[in-house]
Amino acid sequence: MSNAARDENLLGIGEVLAALQPEFSDITISKIRFLESEGIVIPARTPSGYRKFTHADIERLRYALTAQRDHYLPLRVIREHLDALDRGLEPPQIGGAAPRAPKALVSVEGLPVATDFVPDSVAVRMSRAELLEASGLTDDALTDIEGFGLVERRGRYYDADALRIATVAARAHEFGIGARHLRGFKAAADREVGLFTQVVAPVAGQKTPQAAERAEELTRELAAWSVSLHAALVNAGVNRELRR
């Protein structure tokens, strides 16, 4: 987006006030400035010092004002909720509870849907404690799977891929399958990554608007095919062993 187009999407504080007044009749410019001082929004500034807000800033203000009006939440808690949203998590329903992993990442049974592909998984950022809570994995087990390279932390946080792998590993532990047993799955997956990348890369590299979307679709198809083949082979192998 060009600087001119970006500037056209920025709003002055009077425009923000007008956007919020239909829902919050008592909102004032002073209130918006106060919420800014409390870290709810950080608007850009023009060379002359005028505040310029984005539409995302308006949504943050709307969230804060609603939380204050309907749930009487203090600004400290509201900031924690907004931080969770910024990290791709779902804020708690009540004050004091912990943020939750996005529902779309975990199925009803507590496991990620095997054929899901999350291209923006890096956008989800979870602390170690949040990952352990969401996945059901123990701290020692997480250390083990990190040691075997199944999960890695990006800076201070874990992403959606880490959550999905940790959730599956937690279920594996219920069957007595530990981190050392999962190394083989990691090695097999790495081989598939190399193979599938050869298929997907030419599609992703095409100079068309649809290239990225088609590459994601192709990755989902390959992942689904891989899971189906793996499940069929495991089922056939176990049946063979039981018939002996």
N, C-alpha and C positions, 0 to 999 in steps of 0.2 A: 504494500500500500504506500502511495506517495505521501510526502509530508503534507501536501495540500489537502489530500483526501482525509488523512488522519485528523488534521486540524478542523475540518468540516464536521467531524464526528464528535468533537469536544464541545462541552456545554458550559456556559457560565453559571455562576451560583444562582442567579435569578431564574434561569431555565430549570435548574434542578429543583428549586423551590416550587415552581409551577407544576413540575411533573409529580411531586410528592403530595401537594396540597389536597387533591381530590380524595386521597386515602387517609391523610393525616392532617386534619384541619388546623391543628395547633402548631404545625411545623413553622419555624421561622428561620431566617438567615443566621441568626445567632445560634440556634440549635444545631444547624448544619456545621457551623464553624466549631462549636463545642465538640461534636462527634468527630470532626477532623482532629482536633487537639487530643482526643482520646484514642487516636489511632484506628478508628473505624474505616476511614478512607484517607488516602494520601493523594490529593489531586495534583496535577501538573501545574506549573506556574508559567505565565508568559514573561517575556523580558521586563514588562512593566509591573509584574507582581500579581496580576489577576489570576484567580483560581480557574482551572479548566478541568472539568469532570468528564469521565467516560460513562457510557451506559452501564458498565459493570459497577462503577462507583455508586450509581443510583440504586442498583440492586442491593449492594451492601448496606446502604443507608436504609433501604426499605426493610431489609432483614432485621437490622438493629432496632428500628422503630417498632416493628411488629413484635419482636421479642420483648421489648420493654412494655409495650401496651398490653399484649395478650398474656404474657407469662411472667412479667415483673422481673425479668432477668437483669442482674447487674452487668455493667459494661465489661467487667473482667471476664465473665462467663461468655458474653456475646463475642468478645475477641477470640476466646478459645474456640467457639463454634466456627467463626469465620476462618480461623487458622486451619481447622479440620477441612472446611470446604475448599480452601486454597490448596490443600494437599490431596484433593480428590476423594476425601472420606465423607461419610454421612454424619452430620452433627448429631449428638444425642437428643432424644426427645424431651428430656428434662435436664435441668441444670445439675451439674455435679457428676453425671454419668460420663462414661468415656465415649469418644467418637467411634463409629463403626466402619467396617470395610464396606465398600459399595455392594449393594445387594446383587447387582448384575454379575459380580465376579464369583459368587458362590451359589450353588444350587440349593434347592430345598433340603436335599439330603446332607448338606454340609460339604459337598465336594464340588470343585469347579466342573463345569460342563466340559467334557474332554475335547470337544471339537471347537470350543470357543477360541477366537483369536482376537487379542486386544492390542491393536497397533499403537495406542497411546498409553500403554501400561506404565511408562515412565512418569506419566502425569500423576499417578497415585504415589504418594509418599507417606510411609508409615514408620513410626518409631519401632524399636525392638519390642517394647511392651505391647504396643498395639498389634504388631504382627503375631505375637504369641497368643494374645487374647482372641484374635480373629481366627487363627488357624487351629488352635487347640494343641499346638506343639509345646513341649516343655523347653525350658531354656537350654538344658544339656543336649536335647535332641537337635535343636536349632544349631547349636555350636557344631555338632557332628556333621550335619548335612552341609553346613558352610565349609567345614574342613575338607569335604569330598567334592566341593565345587558345585553342588546342586543349586545353592542359593548364594547370592552375593549382595552386599549392601552398596548402595550408591551414595557416597558421602555419609551423611548422618541417617539416611532413610532407606527403607526397602520399598520396592515398587510392586505393581500388581502381579508380575511374574513370580516374584518371591512369595507373595501370599498364596498363589495358586499351588506352587510346588510345596510350600510348607503345609498346606491343608491336606494335600495328598499324602505327604510323608507322615503326618499325624495319624491318618487313617491306617497307613501301612504299619505303624507301630502297634496298633490295636491287634494286628494279626501276628505280631512278633517279628515283623520285618524291619530291621534296623537300617541305619544309614549305610553301613558297609554293603548291605544287600542291594542298595539302590544305585551303587556305582555302575553296575552293568546297564541299568536303564539310562544313566547319563551318557555312557559310552555309545550306546545304540542311538540315542537321540542326537548326539554330536555327528554321527555318521549320516543320519537322515538330514540334518541341517545342511551339511555339505552337498548332499544330493539334491535336495529341494531348492537350495539357493541357485544351483545351476539352471533349474527350470524357471524359477521366479525372476531372477535377475534380468534376463532379456526383456521380460514383460514390463518390469518396473522402470527399465531404462528407456522405454519408448517415449518420444517427445509428443505425447498427447495428454489432454486433460484427464482422460479416463485411465491412464497408466497406473497410478497409485491404487485406485479402486479395484482395478482388475487384478493387480498383484496381491492385494489383500484377499480378494475372493479366491484366487488360485491357491494361496497359502492355506486358507480354510479348507478347501477341497482336498489338498494334499494331506493336511493334518487329519481330516476325517477318514481318508483312505488308509493312512498309516495306523490309526487307532483300530479301525475295523480289521485290518490284516493282522495286527498284533494280537487282538483278542481272539480271532479265529485260530491262529497258530497256537496260542496258549491253551485254548479250549481243546483243540485236537491233541496236543501233546499230553495234557493231563489225562484225557480219556484213554490214550494209549497206555500210559503208565498204570492206570487203574485196571485195565483189562489184562495186564500181565499176570 
